Amino acid sequence: MTRMLAAAAVLSLTAGCAVLAPDAPTCPSDAEVSEMARRYAALQPLANPPASMTAEGAMCARDKFARRLGEQYGPVVGYKAGLTSKVAQQRFNYPAPVRGTLFEKMILRDGAEVPAKFGARPLFEADMIVVVKDAAIHDAKTPLEVLAHLSAVHPFIELPDLLVEDPSKIGGTTLNTINVGARLGVLGAAIPVRADAAMANALRDMTVRLVDGSGKALDVGKGSALLDHPLNAVLWLAADLKKSGITLKPGDMLSLGSFTRLLPPQAGTTVRAVYEGLPGNPSVSVRFR
């Protein structure tokens, strides 16, 4: 019996060690990631990743950084896709989307008031959240098929943070390293989901407007700006997560990317995102103090 227990302990230890793969080359050390997390919490800029950082090292950094953020910001509630529009890819000189993780304390409710200096390099953008209904979303192949596996769609103003000391040098590798700048986001009311062509077309053809408190236009974008259809961002996220061994579950939130430019917040202003073409032209707002 003693030998059996010892053997079981060895197998358990071996299995536990197998879960954590060795760090990829150029991945920051645990101490360096701890310093990143400390600076993130203190709203202090992070050092830009070195030029030698590889794509694999950046994804390793992202995963280690996300684990540390979870210690401060609660359980994982979903994931975000960045660089899902051509405009964003051109701005950051990176030809493909990138993925980050969202945590419970990052999600605020419609009408939230936040400091204008909510991050080291704070910005805002009109985004969208969809909520996963079931894991079969990983089998979807088209936007229409995605709709059958969603329980809700929400207006969403993301409040990202570019974080680093020199934002002019940010590319896809840096964005991966910093968890795609996830900081906060303001969630609007749920929009009923219909798994039909009319709903799919409405999401593709909608006009998303960012306006200030007086109704003055700040920027405008189309649903089709995100990979030709915003639900194509869901397909990309589901596939990318699957490659990392992550299966989406009911209730997971997916942030799809920016329909508008990234803009800096100004104290004393209110910003509203309006989704024209969806039922009731829904909106979501945030106030900066």
Secondary structure, 3 states (H helix, E strand, C coil): CHHHHHHHHHHHHHHHHHHCCCCCCCCCCHHHHHHHHHHHHCCCCECCCCCCCCHHHHHHHHHHHHHHHHHHHCCEEEEEEECCEHHHHHHCCCCCCEEEEEEHHHEEECCEEECCCCCCCECEEEEEEEEECCHHHHHCCCHHHHHCCEEEEEEEEEECECCECCHHHCCHHHHHHCHHHCCEEEECCCECCCCCHHHHHHHHHCEEEEEECCCCEEEEEEHHHECCCHHHHHHHHHHHHHHCCCCCCCCCEEECCCCCCCECCCCCEEEEEEEECCCCCCEEEEEEC
